[in-house]
Amino acid sequence: MPNTTKSMPKYNPHLPESKKKGLTPKQIEMLERHAKKHSKKHIDKMIFVMKKEGKSFTAAHKIAMDKVGK
């Protein structure tokens, strides 16, 4: 029996398609990896800061850590 799980993308509950709008492909890729280690609140805050304030990924992470935590 072939292993089909490798070809299927991992489900990530933190990044619905509607929230990805307005982010660069690189930001989306980094957030998808980042979301495995952080809470939904943390990721939502980062997305908000990157979209509305135009901050970088690193700056948004710092702000989210200060305001929300992990």
C-alpha positions in Angstrom: 0.0 0.0 0.0 1.6 3.3 -1.0 2.1 6.1 1.5 -0.1 9.0 0.4 0.4 11.2 3.4 3.6 12.7 2.0 1.9 14.2 -1.0 -1.0 15.7 1.0 -0.4 19.2 2.5 -0.5 19.4 6.3 -3.7 20.9 7.7 -2.9 24.1 9.6 -5.9 25.6 11.5 -4.1 28.9 12.0 -4.0 30.1 8.4 -7.4 30.1 6.6 -7.3 31.4 3.0 -9.2 34.6 4.0 -6.3 35.7 6.3 -3.6 35.1 3.7 -5.0 37.8 1.4 -2.6 40.8 1.4 0.5 38.9 2.5 3.5 38.0 0.3 4.1 34.3 -0.5 7.2 34.4 1.7 5.3 35.7 4.7 2.6 33.0 4.2 5.3 30.3 4.0 7.0 31.6 7.1 3.7 31.9 9.0 2.7 28.4 8.1 5.9 27.0 9.7 5.6 29.5 12.6 2.0 28.5 13.4 3.1 25.0 14.5 4.8 26.5 17.5 2.5 29.4 18.5 -1.1 30.0 19.4 -3.9 31.2 17.1 -4.0 34.5 19.0 -0.2 35.0 18.4 -0.5 34.3 14.6 -3.6 36.5 14.3 -1.8 39.4 15.9 1.2 38.9 13.6 -1.1 38.9 10.5 -2.8 42.0 11.7 0.5 43.8 12.3 2.0 42.8 9.0 -1.1 43.8 7.0 -2.2 47.0 8.8 1.1 48.4 10.0 3.3 47.1 7.2 5.8 45.6 9.6 8.2 42.8 8.8 7.8 39.3 9.9 10.4 39.7 12.7 8.9 43.0 13.9 5.4 41.5 13.9 6.7 38.5 15.9 8.3 40.8 18.5 5.0 42.8 18.9 2.9 39.6 19.1 5.2 38.2 21.8 4.9 41.4 23.8 1.2 41.8 23.5 -0.1 38.2 23.3 2.7 35.8 24.3 3.4 32.4 22.8 
